[in-house]
Amino acid sequence: MELYDVVIIGAGPAGMTAGIYAQRAGLKAVILEGHFPGGKLANTAEVGNWPGIPEIGGAELATKMYEHCSALEIELKFDAATGLEDHGNYKTVHTNSGEINTKTVIIASGTRERKLNIPGEDTYASRGISYCAVCDGALFRGEKTIVIGGGNSAYEEADYMTRFASDVTLVLRRDVPRADQINVDAVARNPKVNVVYNYTPTAFLGNDDHLTGVEFAHSKTGEKRIIEGRVVFPMVGLLANTDFVGELPILNDEKFIITGTDMSTSIPGIYAAGDVRDTVLRQIVTAASDGSIAAQSIVKYLQTLES
Ligand code: NAP
């Protein structure tokens, strides 16, 4: 049976950093990626907090990480994990195209956008609802834009969309943002963004062809209000990409992975890194840090298996 030292699930900053550390430690490693290398980073407009580089495009930084992996000849398979089995001293990762056996696993599968689950969400998917301004923003040049949410994602999306939109309305369900002050200040300085507080989205509205606006209810009084827009970005939080973990007892109630400071889970040989972890900070730099720690922890773990 072919047995890897480590299978890394996900080629975002966490997974690619884990791959770099694993390869440099001489482990037989493979990174699995179901979409494209970089994860959320690849869809980020500008990165201003990667030490040593004051500003760089997200796609460019992701490409540099990918090139670094390629230069080290790290094996990368474009295949998605669909299941994970623990057999004690080895694990089986099920994928879209088969299965891979490995002594250890690093889950670095990241997150996806949470849906609002309100009327019109399916109808106007791809017809005015988008989750990525970097990907879709230019399609809505000159159009009225709505962004929903009060976190960093929403504030960054609102600021970025002013490159294309006639104007942007950023709608929070409370009167207090969650976003970092630097993002709140950027939006406050941007004359094309209008911030509306205390309105919760209740329906996506549109005609037979496309979205025309969003209906909101005042979070305290319930008063209805319609805000017109040709495109809406609902940025209302993240869900962990852990469906393939199944019943393995390594998740918290919200399906994020619980780890120790060495990135180990409660199952020996299974580690996690990056946004998919139950963690206090989700940044590129923390994901990269997690990836390095997970790989180094595995080096030590494999030594215990051999001894
Ligand atoms: P988030 O921080 O969890 O914020 C989600 C926002 O959506 C909150 O303002 C929340 O409102 C709102 N919300 C949730 N459900 C809603 C609903 N049904 N209707 C209306 N609003 C709703 O999510 P995020 O902005 O995607 O960020 C996720 C993580 O990634 C965070 O740790 C964030 O710091 C990190 N991140 C960092 C950066 C950066 O540092 N540059 C960029 C992007 C993301 P309440 O506040 O009322 O709950």
Residues whose N, C-alpha, C, O or C-beta is under 5 A from the ligand:
A	BS01	NAP	G149 G150 G151 N152 S153 A154 R173 R174 V176 R178 P201 M235 V236 G237 L238 R282
